[in-house]
Amino acid sequence: MALDILIVDDEKDIRDLVSGVLDDDGYQTRTAATADAALAAVDERLPSLMLLDVWLRGSSMDGLELLQLLKQKHPKIPVIVFSGHGNIDTAVAAVSHGAVDFLEKPFQAEKLLHLVSKATETQRLREENETLRAKIGHAEELTGSSAAINNVRATLKKVASTGSRLLITGPAGVGKEVAARLLHSWSPRADAPFISVSSARLSSDRFEAELFGVEENGALVSAGMLERANGGTLFLDEVADMPLTTQGKILRVLTDQSFVRLGGDRQIRVDVRFVSATARDLQEEITEGRFREDLFYRLNVVPVEIPPLTMRREDIPDLAHHYAARFAAEHRIPPPDISEDTMAALQACEWPGNVRQLRNIIERTIILAPSERLKCIDADMLPAEVINSYEGAEQNVTSLMGAPLREARESFEREYLQVHIKRFSGNISKTANFVGMERSALHRKLKLLGITVRKGNIDKE
């Protein structure tokens, strides 16, 4: 989306000239002749940049006074001040009041475009840094090479260039926000803001103020997330927790891309792409009367389901190596190897917290491990929640000591094969190859031990 630039000058010829130059270069412009008109334009929609004349004849305040007021209310809006009677004192005063640059009239179009480009790029980098700081922990992509995660990536890439709305589903910790950020980064909106709204973390009385912003006596008090996401992407996380009253207002935004701030009465137009996510069954929420059916169909234009980690265990080695390298880099140590026993334990784990839990386990292991052992992550360095998570892990050596040899051997074989079948997501060929058995021999052994495998799940007979 083109950057929105507000031109404030008391001379119509100057306003038209500057507007024409910027429009020809792909910017979107608005104009104002007085300080009051400029403030009204800012209240209507926050500009990406303001070009402000110093004098503003016939106005309630001059340009420097307007600059001071603007910086008090909206300090993040970059302002370039220009004047036909400029001198060094005027330039110093403008910069001291918060202007990013000063331009003396008459000016060349190339000089104007250069300063506008520099000012907007500086602001863009500042917002990008803020975004990066805000999304620590979301920097990874959808790591893995399984068919399931490849399908998710392919869908995201296919719809990224469109404006279609997505509904991302999956249990907690699978990476729904990671997928939304990846979609945004692949889209034409990548240089615009990505704003994340957690419906579960906002109380119902604060939700609409945070989302729509607040207006008082016709003046903007605080811009909401919708306004800050203008031109970019708004991610509605845990959308099932959104209050019913807010759901109706969001439906209107989806319909005509406009909304009314709290305390206001004018329509604010925005250009925002909506991506929503939930770990709950929205059809069930609709049946229970907690979610609007018409909103569901508005949000669910392109459904994307991210499967739990137990449904794509073949991605665990890639994820484990990815996080080991990432956290090692943060601690300024070489990336550790991961032993075969460790990888087997990781792939056999149930992972109720999915990718987020795996990430936390790797980070915790690297932080707590003795420095002399950080060359390789061995199985004994993993926490008990991993080692004891799979079925049968409670069977220890002590309990086997009292059993006859044949019974103890069968118990060990049963537990061993269950772990590796789980590790390879029920793939008998991969399991047989790893344990060093013929496929037919493994089938016979499983039958003898009373283990059946159906669609990747293990069942005892």
C-alpha positions as CSV (number, residue, x, y, z in Angstrom):
1,M,0.0,0.0,0.0
2,A,1.3,3.5,-0.9
3,L,2.5,5.6,2.0
4,D,0.0,8.3,3.2
5,I,1.6,11.8,3.3
6,L,-0.1,14.9,4.7
7,I,1.0,18.2,3.1
8,V,0.3,21.3,5.2
9,D,0.8,24.7,3.5
10,D,-1.2,27.9,3.3
11,E,-0.4,28.3,-0.4
12,K,-2.6,26.2,-2.7
13,D,0.0,26.3,-5.5
14,I,2.6,24.8,-3.2
15,R,0.2,22.1,-2.0
16,D,-0.7,21.2,-5.5
17,L,2.9,21.2,-6.7
18,V,4.2,19.0,-3.9
19,S,1.1,16.7,-4.1
20,G,1.7,16.2,-7.9
21,V,5.4,15.4,-7.4
22,L,4.7,12.8,-4.7
23,D,1.6,11.3,-6.5
24,D,3.7,10.8,-9.6
25,D,6.3,8.9,-7.5
26,G,3.7,6.5,-6.1
27,Y,2.8,8.1,-2.8
28,Q,-0.7,8.8,-1.5
29,T,-1.2,12.4,-0.5
30,R,-3.7,14.6,1.4
31,T,-3.5,18.3,1.9
32,A,-4.5,20.9,4.5
33,A,-4.3,24.7,4.4
34,T,-4.4,25.5,8.2
35,A,-3.3,24.0,11.5
36,D,-6.9,23.1,12.4
37,A,-7.4,21.3,9.1
38,A,-4.1,19.5,9.6
39,L,-5.1,18.3,13.1
40,A,-8.5,17.2,11.8
41,A,-6.8,15.2,9.0
42,V,-4.5,13.5,11.6
43,D,-7.5,12.6,13.7
44,E,-9.2,11.1,10.7
45,R,-6.2,8.9,9.8
46,L,-2.6,8.9,11.1
47,P,-0.3,9.8,8.1
48,S,3.0,8.1,7.4
49,L,4.7,11.5,7.1
50,M,3.8,15.2,7.4
51,L,5.3,18.0,5.2
52,L,4.7,21.2,7.2
53,D,5.2,24.8,6.2
54,V,6.6,27.1,9.0
55,W,4.4,30.2,8.5
56,L,0.8,29.0,7.8
57,R,-0.6,32.5,7.3
58,G,-4.2,32.9,8.5
59,S,-4.0,29.9,10.8
60,S,-4.6,29.5,14.5
61,M,-1.0,28.6,15.0
62,D,2.2,28.7,13.0
63,G,4.0,25.6,11.8
64,L,6.4,25.3,14.7
65,E,3.6,25.5,17.2
66,L,1.7,22.9,15.3
67,L,4.8,20.7,15.2
68,Q,5.1,21.0,19.0
69,L,1.5,20.0,19.5
70,L,1.7,17.1,17.0
71,K,4.8,15.7,18.7
72,Q,3.0,15.8,22.1
73,K,0.1,13.9,20.8
74,H,1.7,11.6,18.1
75,P,5.5,11.6,18.6
76,K,6.0,8.8,16.1
77,I,4.8,10.7,13.0
78,P,7.9,12.0,11.1
79,V,7.7,15.6,10.0
80,I,9.7,17.5,7.4
81,V,9.5,21.3,7.8
82,F,9.9,23.7,4.9
83,S,9.9,27.4,4.5
84,G,10.3,30.2,1.9
85,H,12.1,32.4,4.4
86,G,14.3,29.8,6.0
87,N,17.5,30.5,7.9
88,I,19.7,28.5,10.2
89,D,17.8,29.5,13.4
90,T,14.5,28.3,11.9
91,A,16.0,25.0,10.8
92,V,17.5,24.5,14.3
93,A,14.2,25.4,16.0
94,A,12.3,22.9,13.7
95,V,14.7,20.1,14.5
96,S,14.7,20.8,18.2
97,H,10.9,20.5,18.2
98,G,11.1,17.1,16.6
99,A,11.3,17.6,12.8
100,V,13.3,15.0,11.0
101,D,14.6,17.5,8.4
102,F,14.2,21.0,7.0
103,L,13.8,22.0,3.4
104,E,14.1,25.6,2.1
105,K,11.8,26.9,-0.7
106,P,12.1,26.9,-3.6
107,F,13.2,23.3,-3.8
108,Q,13.9,20.8,-6.5
109,A,11.7,17.8,-6.9
110,E,14.6,15.4,-6.6
111,K,15.6,17.0,-3.3
112,L,12.0,16.7,-2.0
113,L,11.8,13.0,-3.0
114,H,15.1,12.3,-1.4
115,L,14.1,13.7,1.9
116,V,10.7,12.0,1.8
117,S,12.3,8.7,1.0
118,K,14.9,9.1,3.8
119,A,12.3,10.1,6.4
120,T,9.9,7.3,5.6
121,E,12.7,4.7,5.4
122,T,14.0,5.8,8.9
123,Q,10.5,5.5,10.3
124,R,10.0,2.1,8.6
125,L,13.3,0.8,10.1
126,R,12.3,2.1,13.5
127,E,8.9,0.3,13.3
128,E,10.7,-2.8,12.0
129,N,13.0,-2.8,15.0
130,E,10.1,-2.5,17.4
131,T,8.4,-5.3,15.6
132,L,11.5,-7.5,15.8
133,R,11.8,-6.8,19.5
134,A,8.1,-7.6,20.0
135,K,8.3,-10.9,18.2
136,I,11.3,-12.5,20.0
137,G,10.6,-16.2,19.9
138,H,8.7,-16.0,16.6
139,A,11.8,-15.6,14.4
140,E,11.8,-19.2,13.1
141,E,10.1,-20.4,10.0
142,L,7.9,-23.5,9.8
143,T,10.9,-25.8,10.1
144,G,10.6,-29.4,8.8
145,S,10.3,-31.4,5.6
146,S,7.3,-33.6,6.4
147,A,4.4,-33.8,3.9
148,A,2.2,-32.1,6.4
149,I,4.3,-29.1,7.0
150,N,5.2,-28.9,3.3
151,N,1.5,-28.7,2.5
152,V,1.1,-25.8,5.0
153,R,4.0,-23.9,3.5
154,A,2.7,-24.5,0.0
155,T,-0.8,-23.1,0.9
156,L,0.7,-20.0,2.6
157,K,2.9,-19.3,-0.4
158,K,0.0,-19.8,-2.9
159,V,-2.3,-17.3,-1.1
160,A,0.4,-14.9,0.1
161,S,0.1,-12.6,-3.0
162,T,-3.7,-12.4,-2.6
163,G,-5.8,-10.5,-0.1
164,S,-7.7,-13.6,1.1
165,R,-8.4,-14.1,4.7
166,L,-7.0,-17.2,6.5
167,L,-8.1,-19.2,9.5
168,I,-5.2,-21.1,11.0
169,T,-6.2,-24.0,13.2
170,G,-4.2,-26.4,15.4
171,P,-3.5,-27.2,19.0
172,A,-1.5,-24.8,21.2
173,G,2.2,-24.5,20.4
174,V,2.2,-25.8,16.8
175,G,3.2,-22.4,15.4
176,K,0.1,-20.7,14.2
177,E,1.5,-17.2,14.7
178,V,4.7,-18.3,13.0
179,A,2.6,-19.3,10.0
180,A,0.8,-15.9,10.0
181,R,4.1,-14.0,10.1
182,L,5.5,-16.2,7.3
183,L,2.4,-15.4,5.2
184,H,2.9,-11.7,5.9
185,S,6.6,-11.8,5.0
186,W,5.8,-13.5,1.6
187,S,3.0,-11.0,0.8
188,P,3.1,-7.6,-1.0
189,R,2.3,-6.2,2.5
190,A,5.7,-7.3,3.9
191,D,7.0,-3.8,4.4
192,A,3.8,-2.7,6.3
193,P,3.0,-3.6,9.9
194,F,2.1,-7.0,11.3
195,I,0.0,-6.5,14.3
196,S,-0.9,-9.4,16.6
197,V,-4.0,-9.3,18.8
198,S,-4.4,-12.0,21.5
199,S,-8.1,-12.3,22.2
200,A,-7.4,-14.5,25.3
201,R,-5.2,-11.9,26.9
202,L,-7.4,-8.8,26.6
203,S,-10.3,-8.3,29.0
204,S,-13.7,-7.7,27.3
205,D,-13.9,-4.1,28.6
206,R,-10.4,-3.3,27.1
207,F,-10.8,-5.3,23.9
208,E,-12.6,-2.7,21.7
209,A,-10.4,0.2,23.0
210,E,-7.3,-1.7,22.0
211,L,-8.7,-2.8,18.7
212,F,-10.5,0.3,17.5
213,G,-8.8,3.1,19.3
214,V,-10.3,5.9,21.4
215,E,-11.6,9.3,20.3
216,E,-12.7,12.2,22.5
217,N,-14.6,15.3,21.4
218,G,-13.7,14.5,17.8
219,A,-9.9,14.3,18.5
220,L,-7.8,11.1,18.4
221,V,-6.7,10.0,21.8
222,S,-5.1,6.7,20.9
223,A,-4.9,4.7,17.7
224,G,-6.1,1.1,17.9
225,M,-4.5,-2.0,16.4
226,L,-6.7,-1.8,13.3
227,E,-5.4,1.6,12.5
228,R,-1.8,0.7,13.3
229,A,-2.1,-2.3,11.0
230,N,-3.3,-0.1,8.0
231,G,-1.7,-1.4,4.8
232,G,-0.5,-4.6,6.6
233,T,-1.8,-7.6,8.4
234,L,-3.9,-8.0,11.6
235,F,-3.5,-11.4,13.3
236,L,-6.4,-12.3,15.5
237,D,-5.0,-15.0,17.8
238,E,-7.4,-17.2,19.8
239,V,-10.3,-15.7,17.9
240,A,-12.7,-18.0,19.8
241,D,-12.2,-15.9,22.9
242,M,-13.3,-12.7,21.3
243,P,-16.4,-11.1,23.0
244,L,-19.7,-11.6,21.1
245,T,-20.3,-7.8,21.0
246,T,-16.9,-7.3,19.4
247,Q,-17.5,-10.1,16.9
248,G,-20.4,-8.1,15.4
249,K,-18.2,-5.1,15.0
250,I,-15.4,-7.1,13.4
251,L,-17.9,-8.5,11.0
252,R,-18.6,-4.9,9.8
253,V,-14.9,-4.2,9.4
254,L,-14.5,-7.3,7.3
255,T,-17.4,-6.2,5.1
256,D,-16.4,-2.6,4.3
257,Q,-12.9,-2.1,5.8
258,S,-14.0,0.7,8.1
259,F,-14.8,1.1,11.8
260,V,-15.7,3.7,14.4
261,R,-13.4,4.5,17.3
262,L,-14.7,4.3,20.9
263,G,-16.2,7.7,21.7
264,G,-16.3,8.7,18.0
265,D,-19.0,8.7,15.3
266,R,-17.0,8.9,12.0
267,Q,-16.1,6.0,9.9
268,I,-12.3,5.3,9.7
269,R,-11.3,3.5,6.6
270,V,-8.4,1.0,6.6
271,D,-6.8,-1.5,4.2
272,V,-6.0,-4.5,6.4
273,R,-5.6,-8.2,5.7
274,F,-7.1,-10.4,8.4
275,V,-5.5,-13.7,9.5
276,S,-7.1,-15.5,12.5
277,A,-6.2,-18.5,14.5
278,T,-7.7,-20.8,17.1
279,A,-7.0,-24.0,19.0
280,R,-10.7,-24.6,19.6
281,D,-13.4,-26.1,17.4
282,L,-15.3,-23.1,16.1
283,Q,-18.2,-25.3,14.8
284,E,-18.7,-26.4,18.4
285,E,-18.4,-22.8,19.6
286,I,-21.1,-21.8,17.1
287,T,-23.4,-24.6,18.3
288,E,-22.9,-23.5,21.9
289,G,-23.8,-19.9,20.9
290,R,-20.3,-18.5,21.7
291,F,-19.2,-17.6,18.2
292,R,-21.1,-16.1,15.3
293,E,-21.6,-18.3,12.3
294,D,-21.5,-15.4,9.9
295,L,-18.2,-14.3,11.3
296,F,-16.8,-17.8,10.9
297,Y,-17.6,-17.9,7.2
298,R,-16.0,-14.4,6.8
299,L,-12.8,-15.5,8.4
300,N,-12.6,-19.0,7.0
301,V,-11.9,-18.1,3.4
302,V,-8.7,-20.2,3.2
303,P,-8.5,-22.8,6.0
304,V,-5.0,-23.9,7.1
305,E,-4.6,-26.7,9.6
306,I,-1.2,-27.1,11.3
307,P,-1.0,-30.7,12.7
308,P,0.4,-31.5,16.2
309,L,4.0,-32.5,16.5
310,T,3.1,-36.1,17.1
311,M,1.6,-36.2,13.6
312,R,4.9,-35.1,12.0
313,R,7.6,-36.7,14.1
314,E,9.9,-36.8,11.1
315,D,10.3,-33.0,11.5
316,I,11.7,-33.4,15.1
317,P,15.4,-33.8,14.0
318,D,15.2,-30.7,11.9
319,L,13.5,-28.7,14.7
320,A,15.9,-30.0,17.3
321,H,19.0,-29.1,15.3
322,H,17.4,-25.7,14.4
323,Y,16.8,-24.8,18.1
324,A,20.1,-26.2,19.2
325,A,22.0,-24.0,16.7
326,R,19.8,-20.9,17.6
327,F,20.2,-21.1,21.3
328,A,23.9,-22.0,21.0
329,A,24.4,-18.8,18.9
330,E,22.6,-16.8,21.6
331,H,25.1,-18.1,24.2
332,R,28.0,-17.7,21.9
333,I,29.0,-21.4,21.8
334,P,29.4,-23.8,18.9
335,P,26.2,-25.7,18.0
336,P,26.1,-29.0,19.8
337,D,25.6,-32.4,18.2
338,I,22.6,-34.4,19.2
339,S,23.2,-38.1,20.0
340,E,21.2,-40.9,18.5
341,D,19.7,-41.9,21.9
342,T,18.7,-38.3,22.5
343,M,17.0,-38.0,19.1
344,A,15.2,-41.3,19.7
345,A,13.8,-40.0,23.0
346,L,12.8,-36.7,21.4
347,Q,11.0,-38.5,18.5
348,A,9.2,-40.8,20.9
349,C,8.0,-38.1,23.3
350,E,4.3,-37.2,23.2
351,W,4.8,-33.4,23.1
352,P,1.5,-32.1,24.5
353,G,3.0,-28.6,24.1
354,N,4.1,-29.3,20.5
355,V,6.8,-27.2,18.9
356,R,6.8,-24.6,21.7
357,Q,7.5,-27.4,24.3
358,L,10.3,-28.8,22.1
359,R,11.9,-25.4,21.8
360,N,11.8,-24.8,25.5
361,I,13.3,-28.3,26.2
362,I,16.3,-27.6,23.9
363,E,16.8,-24.1,25.4
364,R,16.6,-25.4,29.0
365,T,19.0,-28.3,28.2
366,I,21.6,-25.9,26.7
367,I,21.3,-23.4,29.6
368,L,21.5,-26.0,32.4
369,A,24.1,-28.4,30.9
370,P,27.7,-28.2,32.3
371,S,29.9,-26.3,29.9
372,E,32.2,-29.3,29.4
373,R,29.3,-31.4,28.0
374,L,27.9,-28.9,25.5
375,K,29.6,-30.5,22.6
376,C,26.8,-33.1,22.3
377,I,23.4,-33.3,23.9
378,D,23.2,-36.8,25.3
379,A,19.9,-38.5,26.5
380,D,20.8,-38.2,30.2
381,M,20.9,-34.4,29.8
382,L,17.2,-34.4,28.9
383,P,14.6,-33.6,31.5
384,A,12.4,-36.4,33.0
385,E,9.3,-35.1,31.1
386,V,10.9,-36.3,27.8
387,I,12.4,-39.5,29.1
388,N,9.3,-40.6,31.0
389,S,6.7,-39.4,28.5
390,Y,6.2,-42.4,26.3
391,E,4.1,-45.4,27.3
392,G,5.9,-48.0,29.3
393,A,8.7,-45.7,30.4
394,E,7.7,-46.4,34.0
395,Q,9.0,-49.9,33.6
396,N,12.5,-49.6,35.1
397,V,15.4,-52.0,35.6
398,T,14.4,-52.7,39.3
399,S,11.0,-54.0,38.4
400,L,12.4,-56.2,35.7
401,M,14.9,-57.8,38.1
402,G,12.2,-59.9,39.7
403,A,10.8,-61.2,36.4
404,P,11.9,-64.3,34.6
405,L,14.3,-63.8,31.8
406,R,11.8,-64.4,29.0
407,E,9.2,-62.1,30.5
408,A,11.9,-59.3,31.1
409,R,13.1,-59.7,27.5
410,E,9.6,-59.5,26.1
411,S,8.9,-56.4,28.2
412,F,12.1,-54.7,27.0
413,E,11.4,-55.6,23.4
414,R,7.8,-54.4,23.6
415,E,8.9,-51.1,25.1
416,Y,11.8,-50.7,22.7
417,L,9.7,-51.4,19.6
418,Q,6.8,-49.1,20.8
419,V,9.3,-46.3,21.2
420,H,10.7,-46.6,17.7
421,I,7.4,-47.2,16.0
422,K,6.2,-44.0,17.7
423,R,9.5,-42.3,16.7
424,F,8.9,-43.1,13.0
425,S,5.1,-42.3,13.1
426,G,4.1,-45.9,12.6
427,N,6.2,-46.4,9.5
428,I,7.1,-50.1,9.7
429,S,9.7,-49.9,6.9
430,K,11.6,-47.1,8.6
431,T,11.3,-48.9,12.0
432,A,12.6,-52.2,10.6
433,N,15.5,-50.5,8.9
434,F,16.5,-48.7,12.1
435,V,16.3,-51.7,14.4
436,G,18.0,-54.0,11.8
437,M,15.2,-56.4,11.1
438,E,13.5,-57.5,7.9
439,R,10.1,-55.9,7.5
440,S,8.3,-59.3,7.6
441,A,10.3,-60.3,10.7
442,L,9.2,-57.1,12.4
443,H,5.6,-57.8,11.6
444,R,5.9,-61.2,13.2
445,K,7.6,-59.8,16.2
446,L,4.9,-57.2,16.7
447,K,2.2,-59.8,16.4
448,L,3.9,-62.0,19.0
449,L,4.2,-59.1,21.4
450,G,0.6,-58.0,20.9
451,I,1.4,-54.7,19.3
452,T,-0.8,-53.5,16.4
453,V,-0.2,-50.4,14.3
454,R,-3.1,-48.6,12.8
455,K,-2.6,-45.3,10.8
456,G,0.5,-44.5,12.8
457,N,-1.0,-45.2,16.2
458,I,0.1,-48.1,18.5
459,D,-2.6,-50.3,20.1
460,K,-2.2,-53.3,22.3
461,E,-4.2,-56.4,21.4
